[in-house]
């Protein structure tokens, strides 16, 4: 079966829904949101149980609807999932799931999308697949012969399996600090990272991060010099559990090991240590395998964009993958401005809509 629309959005998480909201409100363009998950919520369905947002609900909302308050605490993943579920229902967004897009091909001036539910033809494509499905595992000698357990933060399910064990947490990002703080309560923590942890000031939360991202977005839009993003402040937001563990002396980072032994880890100076488990908090890469037929990458592997528009492939847009697709665009509140700009560009390019075929 073949379907035709003006815009095909790949991914039904926060970025895809934000684009859908603006398409519904600001244009007459036909569109579909193809999501490979079995239920709403995007990547939030796969986070660890204790994860909470950096900001109150009022600073964690998509365009058009404030996230309901949770009282004193910042929202957890379950609250976000409920919000996203209500969001797509409230605005009657045309989400099809589970539909996995395996490949996107050029088809004249438009595109042909190969999916498990038939072929879709679209005049433009918005790729909003995020990064959660592409966890990054560093190459460390001996990793495959290490007999302990290993898990990436993408699949970390909580501290219970690690109680009383010697556990290595690798990485100085927010996930590394939060998981290390949680593990340290009941396990022997070994927190390994390159260099020192970069803490944000204790009073800084997602509200300040959003302010910084907004200033950067406005400066770039006005052609002014880049004032620097959130990285200029630091990396780790000192949420309550992290602050407690840090102040209690439980978060003591040590240099990264350079190889595994069969039963542990070792450093360049010859020191070795036996461990039971390693949790890799080493980040993610954009999930873009479906775009391989378009040859969207440059020779150095990067993807050049003008805003969210691909420089290499006309009418292809990339949403929510990180600051290279818009300051703060991988956050709930930060994705709105880039979604708005993307839909404005789509409206200009696709001035004559494609009628949705009757069924």
C-alpha positions in Angstrom: 0.0 0.0 0.0 1.3 3.5 -0.9 0.4 6.6 1.0 0.9 10.3 0.0 1.4 13.3 2.2 3.1 16.7 2.1 5.3 16.0 5.1 6.4 12.8 6.7 7.7 13.1 10.2 9.8 10.1 11.3 9.6 9.8 15.1 6.8 10.3 17.5 8.7 11.7 20.5 8.7 15.3 21.7 10.4 16.7 18.6 8.0 14.9 16.2 4.9 16.0 18.2 6.1 19.6 18.3 6.4 19.8 14.6 3.0 18.1 14.2 1.5 20.8 16.5 2.8 23.6 14.3 1.8 21.9 11.1 -1.7 21.4 12.4 -2.0 25.0 13.7 -0.2 27.0 11.1 -0.6 25.2 7.7 -2.9 23.2 5.5 -0.2 20.7 4.7 -1.1 17.0 5.0 1.3 15.1 7.3 1.8 11.9 9.1 4.0 11.0 12.2 5.5 7.6 11.8 6.7 6.2 15.2 8.4 2.8 15.7 7.3 2.6 19.3 4.3 0.6 20.5 2.9 3.4 22.7 3.3 7.2 23.1 6.2 8.7 25.1 9.3 8.4 22.8 12.6 7.9 24.6 10.9 8.7 27.9 9.6 5.1 27.9 13.1 3.8 28.2 14.7 5.9 31.0 15.7 4.6 34.4 13.0 4.7 37.1 14.5 7.4 39.3 15.2 9.9 36.5 13.6 13.3 36.9 13.6 16.5 34.8 15.9 19.3 35.7 13.1 21.8 35.8 9.5 22.2 37.1 6.7 21.2 34.8 6.1 24.8 33.7 9.6 24.8 32.1 9.1 21.4 30.5 6.3 22.0 28.1 5.8 21.6 24.4 4.1 24.4 22.4 0.4 24.9 23.0 0.0 23.1 26.3 1.6 23.5 29.7 2.7 20.3 31.4 0.4 19.7 34.4 2.1 20.5 37.7 3.5 17.8 40.0 3.6 19.9 43.1 7.0 20.4 44.7 9.0 17.8 42.7 10.2 18.1 39.2 8.4 15.6 36.9 9.5 12.0 36.5 9.5 10.0 33.3 6.0 8.6 34.0 4.6 12.1 34.3 6.2 13.1 31.0 4.9 10.0 29.2 1.3 10.8 30.4 1.8 14.4 29.2 3.0 13.3 25.7 0.2 10.8 25.5 -2.4 13.4 26.3 -0.7 15.9 23.9 -1.0 13.8 20.8 -4.6 12.8 21.6 -5.7 16.4 22.5 -4.4 17.8 19.2 -5.5 14.8 17.1 -2.0 14.4 15.7 -1.9 11.7 13.0 0.6 9.3 14.7 0.9 5.8 13.1 2.6 3.2 15.3 4.4 0.9 15.4 5.8 1.9 12.0 9.5 1.5 11.5 11.0 3.5 8.6 13.8 1.4 7.2 15.0 3.7 4.4 14.3 7.1 2.9 15.0 7.5 -0.9 14.9 10.5 -3.2 11.9 10.3 -5.5 12.0 13.2 -8.0 11.8 16.4 -5.9 10.3 14.4 -3.0 10.9 11.3 -1.0 9.9 7.6 -0.8 9.8 6.1 2.6 10.1 2.3 3.0 8.3 1.1 6.1 6.9 -2.1 7.6 3.4 -0.7 6.9 3.9 0.0 3.2 5.5 2.9 1.2 4.9 6.6 2.0 5.5 9.3 -0.6 6.2 12.8 0.8 7.2 16.1 -0.6 9.3 16.8 2.5 10.7 14.7 5.4 11.4 15.7 9.0 13.6 13.2 10.7 13.0 13.3 14.5 14.3 9.9 15.7 16.4 11.2 18.5 19.4 9.3 19.9 18.2 6.9 22.5 18.2 3.9 20.2 21.9 4.5 19.3 23.9 4.2 22.6 27.6 4.7 22.2 30.0 2.1 23.6 33.7 3.1 23.7 36.3 0.7 22.3 38.3 -0.4 25.3 40.7 -3.4 25.0 39.4 -6.5 26.7 35.8 -5.3 27.0 34.4 -8.4 25.2 36.3 -10.8 27.4 35.4 -9.2 30.7 33.4 -11.7 32.7 31.4 -9.2 34.7 28.2 -7.6 33.6 28.0 -4.5 31.4 25.1 -2.2 30.6 24.7 1.1 28.9 22.7 3.8 30.7 20.1 3.4 27.9 19.2 0.0 29.5 20.0 0.8 33.2 16.9 -0.3 35.2 17.8 0.9 38.7 20.3 0.1 41.5 18.8 -3.1 42.9 21.0 -5.6 40.9 24.2 -3.9 42.1 23.6 -3.8 45.8 26.8 -5.0 47.7 28.8 -5.2 44.4 31.8 -3.4 43.1 30.4 -1.2 40.3 32.2 1.0 37.8 30.2 4.0 36.4 31.9 5.5 33.3 31.2 9.0 32.3 30.9 12.5 33.6 27.6 13.6 32.0 24.4 14.1 33.9 23.5 10.4 33.4 26.9 9.4 34.8 26.5 11.7 37.9 22.9 10.7 38.6 23.5 6.9 38.2 26.7 7.1 40.2 24.9 8.9 43.0 22.2 6.3 43.0 24.6 3.3 42.9 26.8 4.8 45.7 24.0 4.3 48.3 24.3 0.5 48.3 27.3 -0.5 46.2 31.1 0.1 46.2 31.2 2.8 43.5 34.1 3.4 41.2 33.4 6.5 39.1 35.7 6.8 36.1 35.9 9.7 33.8 38.3 11.7 31.6 39.4 14.7 33.6 37.3 16.3 36.4 33.5 16.6 36.6 32.2 19.9 35.5 29.5 20.9 38.0 27.0 23.6 37.3 26.5 26.0 40.2 24.1 24.4 42.7 21.4 27.0 42.1 21.3 26.3 38.4 18.6 24.1 37.0 16.8 23.7 33.7 15.3 27.2 33.9 18.7 28.8 33.6 19.8 26.3 30.9 16.7 27.3 28.9 17.5 31.0 29.4 21.1 30.4 28.1 19.9 28.4 25.1 17.2 31.1 24.3 19.8 33.8 24.3 22.1 31.8 22.0 19.2 31.1 19.6 18.3 34.8 19.4 21.9 35.9 18.9 22.4 33.4 16.1 19.1 34.3 14.4 20.1 38.0 14.5 23.5 37.2 13.0 25.4 38.1 16.1 28.4 36.3 17.5 27.8 33.0 19.2 27.6 33.8 23.0 28.3 30.2 23.9 25.9 27.6 25.1 25.2 25.6 28.2 28.6 24.0 28.0 30.1 27.3 29.0 28.4 27.0 32.4 29.3 23.3 33.0 27.8 19.9 32.4 26.3 18.4 35.5 23.1 19.8 36.9 23.3 19.3 40.7 19.8 17.8 41.3 19.0 16.8 44.8 20.3 13.2 44.8 23.5 14.2 43.1 24.0 17.0 45.6 23.4 14.7 48.5 25.9 12.1 47.3 28.5 14.7 46.3 28.3 16.5 49.7 28.5 13.2 51.5 31.8 12.4 49.8 30.3 9.5 47.8 31.2 10.9 44.4 34.9 10.8 44.1 36.0 10.5 40.5 39.1 8.7 39.4 40.9 8.6 36.0 39.5 6.4 33.3 41.0 2.9 33.0 42.6 1.9 29.7 41.8 -1.8 29.5 39.9 -4.6 31.0 41.2 -7.7 32.6 39.1 -10.9 32.7 37.7 -9.9 36.1 38.3 -6.2 36.4 39.9 -3.1 35.0 43.5 -1.8 34.8 45.2 1.6 34.3 48.3 2.6 32.3 50.5 2.5 35.5 49.8 -1.2 36.0 47.2 -0.9 38.7 44.4 -3.3 38.5 41.1 -3.7 40.3 38.5 -6.4 40.3 35.0 -5.3 39.7 31.6 -7.0 39.2 29.8 -4.6 36.8 30.3 -1.7 34.5 27.6 0.9 33.7 28.5 2.9 30.6 27.2 6.5 30.7 28.9 7.4 27.5 26.2 9.1 25.5 24.4 8.4 22.3 24.7 9.1 18.6 21.9 10.3 16.3 19.7 7.5 15.0 19.9 8.2 11.3 20.3 4.8 9.6 17.1 5.4 7.7 18.8 8.3 5.9 21.7 6.4 4.5 20.3 6.2 0.9 20.3 10.0 0.8 24.1 10.3 1.5 23.4 13.2 3.9 26.7 13.1 5.6 29.8 15.1 4.7 33.2 13.4 4.1 34.1 13.9 7.8 30.9 12.2 8.9 29.1 15.4 10.0 25.7 16.6 8.8 25.6 20.2 7.7 22.4 22.1 8.5 21.0 25.5 7.9 18.9 25.8 11.0 17.2 22.4 10.9 17.4 22.0 7.1 19.9 19.7 5.5 22.4 21.5 3.3 23.0 18.4 1.2 19.4 17.2 0.7 16.7 19.8 -0.1 13.4 19.4 1.8 15.0 17.2 4.5 14.9 18.5 8.0 16.5 17.2 11.2 14.8 17.9 14.5 15.9 17.5 18.1 19.3 15.8 17.8 21.2 18.4 19.8 22.5 21.9 19.6 23.5 21.4 16.0 19.8 21.3 15.1 19.0 24.3 17.3 20.0 25.5 20.8 18.3 23.3 23.4 16.4 21.4 20.7 16.8 18.1 22.5 14.8 19.3 25.4 11.1 19.5 25.9 10.8 23.2 26.1 13.7 23.9 23.8 12.3 22.0 20.8 9.5 24.4 20.3 11.4 27.3 18.6 13.1 24.9 16.2 9.8 23.2 15.4 8.2 26.5 14.7 11.0 27.6 12.4 11.0 24.2 10.6 7.3 24.4 9.9 7.6 28.0 8.7 10.3 26.8 6.2 8.1 23.9 5.1 5.2 26.3 4.5 7.3 28.4 2.3 8.7 25.5 0.3 5.4 23.6 -0.1 3.1 26.4 -0.9 0.7 24.1 -2.8 -0.5 21.3 -0.5 -0.9 17.7 -1.6 -4.5 16.6 -0.9 -4.9 13.6 1.5 -6.4 10.7 -0.5 -9.8 9.5 0.7 -10.0 5.9 1.9 
